[in-house]
Amino acid sequence: MIHESGGQGFCVPANVETGSMVRLLFIWIWTGILIGSALASSKTISWGDLKDPQRQFHDPYAELGSSQLRDLGIILQLRMRLKQPGLGQEDRSLLKARLARDEAQLALAGLDVDRLLSQRETIALQRAKASLAGNPALDGEEITISGYVIPVSSPDGKTLSGYLVPEQGMCSHMPPPDPNQMIRLQLGAWDPDYIYQPAQVTGRLKIEPTKQEITLLDGEVDMIAVFQMKVTAATEMDETIPDPKNRTIWGSIGRLFSPKRP
C-alpha cells in the first residue's frame, strides 16, 4: 500500500517508519554529495590526453585518406606479385598497367609512393612504441572521461570490472583501440546495463599495463590496456559520444604496413 504525502506527490510506503525514511534520505543526499565532490575535484580529459606527448611523431600515413591508404596497399601488393616467379606474360602486362595507373593517381595527389612504402616498417615500429606509452602527467591523477563500457563478468556472474574504450563496437565489430586508448575499470558497486553503454566515469588513473583475454560478441579478444582506474563515480549517458577519430595500429593501416616478423 502506497500513501501520498503532501501536495508534491512524494510516495512513502506505509510500512516505513519515519526514522527509516530519514536515514534513507540521508543516504541519498550523502551519495549525491560524494559524487558531486568527486566530479568537482577531478580533471575532465579527452582520449587524446592519454597519449604520451613525448612519444608522438610525424606519421605520414595519418595524413592520408582511406582511399589513398587502400591504393597504397594495392600498389604494394601489385609490386610483390610482379616479383613472383612463373608469372605469365599476359598477367604481367595487366598487373603493370594497373600498377602504373594507381601510381599515377597518387602522384597526381602529390604523394611520393616510393618514399611512403620505404617508411612503412619504421612507422609501424614507432606506432607500436607510441601506442604503449601513457601520459605520465596523468599517472595518479583523479580524472573524468567519457567512453563506452565493456563489462566483464566473473565466473559467478558478478560484474566487478570492465573496460572503457573511445568508440562503440571496438574489440568486437571493430579492432581494439591502441593500448593507451583503453582503460581497465574496477567498477565497484556500479553495474553497467549492457555492453558498450555510454558513460562518464571518474576515478584515480594509474599507468599499470594489463593484458586479459575475454569472451566478447565475436569470440576471444586480448584486452591490452595501459591504464587502470578504480571508479568512484559513474554517470550513464543516453546520447552518443562524439567520435574521437581514433586510428589504431591494429586496424587496416597496421595490417597493410606492419613490420616483417622474424
C-alpha positions, 0 to 999 in steps of 0.5 A, spaced: 500 500 500 502 506 497 500 513 501 501 520 498 504 525 502 503 532 501 501 536 495 508 534 491 506 527 490 512 524 494 510 516 495 512 513 502 510 506 503 506 505 509 510 500 512 516 505 513 517 508 519 519 515 519 526 514 522 527 509 516 525 514 511 530 519 514 536 515 514 534 513 507 534 520 505 540 521 508 543 516 504 541 519 498 543 526 499 550 523 502 551 519 495 549 525 491 554 529 495 560 524 494 559 524 487 558 531 486 565 532 490 568 527 486 566 530 479 568 537 482 575 535 484 577 531 478 580 533 471 575 532 465 580 529 459 579 527 452 582 520 449 587 524 446 590 526 453 592 519 454 597 519 449 604 520 451 606 527 448 613 525 448 612 519 444 608 522 438 611 523 431 610 525 424 606 519 421 605 520 414 600 515 413 595 519 418 595 524 413 592 520 408 585 518 406 582 511 406 582 511 399 589 513 398 591 508 404 587 502 400 591 504 393 597 504 397 596 497 399 594 495 392 600 498 389 604 494 394 601 488 393 601 489 385 609 490 386 610 483 390 606 479 385 610 482 379 616 479 383 613 472 383 616 467 379 612 463 373 608 469 372 605 469 365 606 474 360 599 476 359 598 477 367 604 481 367 602 486 362 595 487 366 598 487 373 603 493 370 598 497 367 594 497 373 600 498 377 602 504 373 595 507 373 594 507 381 601 510 381 599 515 377 593 517 381 597 518 387 602 522 384 597 526 381 595 527 389 602 529 390 604 523 394 611 520 393 609 512 393 616 510 393 618 514 399 611 512 403 612 504 402 620 505 404 617 508 411 612 503 412 616 498 417 619 504 421 612 507 422 609 501 424 615 500 429 614 507 432 606 506 432 607 500 436 612 504 441 607 510 441 601 506 442 604 503 449 606 509 452 601 513 457 601 520 459 605 520 465 602 527 467 596 523 468 599 517 472 595 518 479 591 523 477 583 523 479 580 524 472 573 524 468 572 521 461 567 519 457 567 512 453 563 506 452 563 500 457 565 493 456 563 489 462 566 483 464 563 478 468 566 473 473 565 466 473 559 467 478 556 472 474 558 478 478 560 484 474 566 487 478 570 490 472 570 492 465 573 496 460 572 503 457 574 504 450 573 511 445 568 508 440 562 503 440 563 496 437 571 496 438 574 489 440 568 486 437 565 489 430 571 493 430 579 492 432 581 494 439 583 501 440 591 502 441 593 500 448 593 507 451 586 508 448 583 503 453 582 503 460 581 497 465 575 499 470 574 496 477 567 498 477 565 497 484 558 497 486 556 500 479 553 495 474 553 497 467 546 495 463 549 492 457 555 492 453 558 498 450 553 503 454 555 510 454 558 513 460 562 518 464 566 515 469 571 518 474 576 515 478 584 515 480 588 513 473 594 509 474 599 507 468 599 499 470 599 495 463 594 489 463 593 484 458 586 479 459 583 475 454 575 475 454 569 472 451 566 478 447 560 478 441 565 475 436 569 470 440 576 471 444 579 478 444 586 480 448 584 486 452 591 490 452 590 496 456 595 501 459 591 504 464 587 502 470 582 506 474 578 504 480 571 508 479 568 512 484 563 515 480 559 513 474 554 517 470 550 513 464 549 517 458 543 516 453 546 520 447 552 518 443 559 520 444 562 524 439 567 520 435 574 521 437 577 519 430 581 514 433 586 510 428 589 504 431 595 500 429 591 494 429 586 496 424 587 496 416 593 501 416 597 496 421 595 490 417 597 493 410 604 496 413 606 492 419 613 490 420 616 483 417 616 478 423 622 474 424 
